[in-house]
Amino acid sequence: MTRRPKSVAIIGAGIAGLSAGCYAQMNGYSSRIYEMHTVPGGLMTAWDRRGFTIDYCIHWLFGSRPGSAMYPLWEEVGLIQGLELVYVDRFLTVECTDGRTVTFWCDLDRLEKELCSFSPADADLIKEMVGDARRLLGKDMPMDLPPREMMSLRQSAKAAAAMFPFMRPYRKWSKVSGTEVAARFKDPALAEVFRALWPPEMNFFFMIVNMARMSARSDGYPLGGSLPMARNVERRYLDLGGELRCGTRVEKVLVESGPDGDRAVGVRLADGTEERTDVVVSAADGYATIFDMLDGRYVGETFRKLFDAGTTFPALLFLGIGIEGTLDGYEPAVSGISLPFTEPLVAGSATKDRMTLHPYTHDPRMAPDGKTVMTAMIEADPDYWCGLREGDRGRYRAEKQRVADVVVAELDRRWPGLAERVEMLDVATPATTVRYTGNWKGSFEGWLATPEYSSGELPKTLPGLAGFYMAGQWVAPGGGLPPGVMTARQVQQLICKADGVEFRTSVPEG
Ligand SMILES: Cc1cc2nc3c(=O)[nH]c(=O)nc-3n(C[C@H](O)[C@H](O)[C@H](O)COP(=O)(O)OP(=O)(O)OC[C@H]3O[C@@H](n4cnc5c(N)ncnc54)[C@H](O)[C@@H]3O)c2cc1C
């Protein structure tokens, strides 16, 4: 008699949920993904407006180059196959408030030269950080490790050897934030540049690693943006025989108590239907999972601390702007160009003095011929925008219009006549992010890896609850697409271990 395959309910069809589904199917489990939105992808998404594509996610795809440690994992979930990647020379251009402009080049030699000539008084610090990044050129961290609790001695030794080159820069830079590093510069404009590079609360080790990776051209931009990646992983999951139910919100994780303790036994959907399964994986928002779906009964010390005092990536005002013609003088950069506002933009408790503009001049697929699309990102106060949308829809719309007017006026100041060429203007707020993805405080990438919380690995299970696992950006500080796949893979390794079966992976045939 053949045993029925064990069933897995997966909550959320972002990169983590789709990947969890792929790995469950690869290992002979029968999985079903419940996604509250009408389309899969989660934050890895884009939307069309008047022929322009507004991409909400991808700036750079970590490990997109064949041979990099992440590449085999992208292949396993089918994300990378068929993508065309481009590698641009600039990481970010920053316009400072004193009117000077500096380019943060991907190439480390060019970067060092640019920064040293921008501020010769800061040459020592510039050379120190670029030197540390240079030592990491071509070095890669292992991406296919099992969760810490499953690692054999041999695997730990192998991981330690691969991590060895990172140890010195880690010790030196992981305990300082971008803000603290910026404060060390003598030239205030250079401090401004370093605060604009990255959320400045992030620990600076990430920036050092990023500088090395950009210089080595390890991480490229996939033409067509986020949607082709989401579709690729969705296709891979369906080809593996998984079932995807969009438009289906999970309200609760069902738990039963027995002599061996509590166990997750299924999910209750928004329409009241209860579906029983052997295993439940949440790849949805961490806060909603722990405090709403499980009523806060299994938080544990680590997550309690994080939800009390951890720092999240900020919520965003996210504008899509489509114009007739080109953006003269703009040179493509991985993260675009950071521009100061003439007057600070105040909305709720947030006072912001700059925005990051990301024109897609390096991707002709994003706009109709002869036109240009760009996005503008501004950090925002989630409570203000969510409260406004709930409480006063008219004021919410008026506020969105005010932000759009400010942004277009700023662009028009730099590219005179641009305002007349605007054909499409779309404003998404933190309330949009919460509505479509459920992410806590509208955060765009989960936990920030700050100097206080820089440990790479978080638990994938909750204390006192068997048969339940978590994957995605809320169990991997630093967030992003790679941890979506890595944590999903680790969750399946834990599931296989609990069932005493060997963990397997496969790559779709070409
Ligand atoms: C502006 C921006 C730029 C970014 N740039 C990059 C980049 O360049 N490179 C990079 O690697 N990453 C980038 N990221 C981050 C990356 O997009 C995210 O970290 C990643 O997509 C998170 O994936 P996830 O699956 O963990 O979570 P999510 O994408 O949030 O997926 C969670 C899913 O769960 C669903 N869900 C929630 N609650 C429920 C429920 N109750 N029932 C059913 N379904 C539910 C949601 O609808 C969602 O689809 C960027 C993100 C943003 C917003």
The ligand as an ORCA input file, in Angstrom:
! r2SCAN-3c Opt
* xyz 0 1
  C      10.567     49.142     -3.336
  C      11.196     47.807     -3.090
  C      12.435     47.503     -3.619
  C      13.001     46.253     -3.400
  N      14.182     45.953     -4.013
  C      14.671     44.703     -3.894
  C      15.819     44.307     -4.649
  O      16.350     45.063     -5.451
  N      16.309     43.049     -4.463
  C      15.734     42.161     -3.586
  O      16.218     41.023     -3.463
  N      14.635     42.517     -2.872
  C      14.093     43.749     -3.012
  N      12.977     44.099     -2.320
  C      12.497     43.229     -1.228
  C      11.716     42.033     -1.695
  O      10.739     42.413     -2.623
  C      11.044     41.398     -0.486
  O      11.956     41.260      0.591
  C      10.504     40.009     -0.820
  O       9.744     40.080     -2.003
  C       9.653     39.513      0.347
  O       9.126     38.254      0.007
  P       8.268     37.406      1.043
  O       7.709     36.265      0.295
  O       9.050     37.152      2.269
  O       7.062     38.376      1.512
  P       5.903     39.064      0.665
  O       6.371     39.400     -0.676
  O       5.357     40.147      1.528
  O       4.820     37.908      0.520
  C       3.858     37.629      1.503
  C       2.595     37.189      0.785
  O       1.661     36.738      1.759
  C       0.372     37.192      1.388
  N      -0.440     37.221      2.602
  C      -0.284     38.006      3.681
  N      -1.217     37.716      4.620
  C      -1.961     36.710      4.103
  C      -3.086     35.973      4.600
  N      -3.611     36.229      5.802
  N      -3.630     35.013      3.807
  C      -3.119     34.746      2.569
  N      -2.063     35.430      2.059
  C      -1.490     36.384      2.823
  C       0.628     38.572      0.805
  O      -0.442     38.998      0.003
  C       1.924     38.320      0.018
  O       1.661     37.904     -1.294
  C      12.349     45.319     -2.576
  C      11.080     45.595     -2.073
  C      10.496     46.826     -2.336
  C       9.102     47.087     -1.866
*
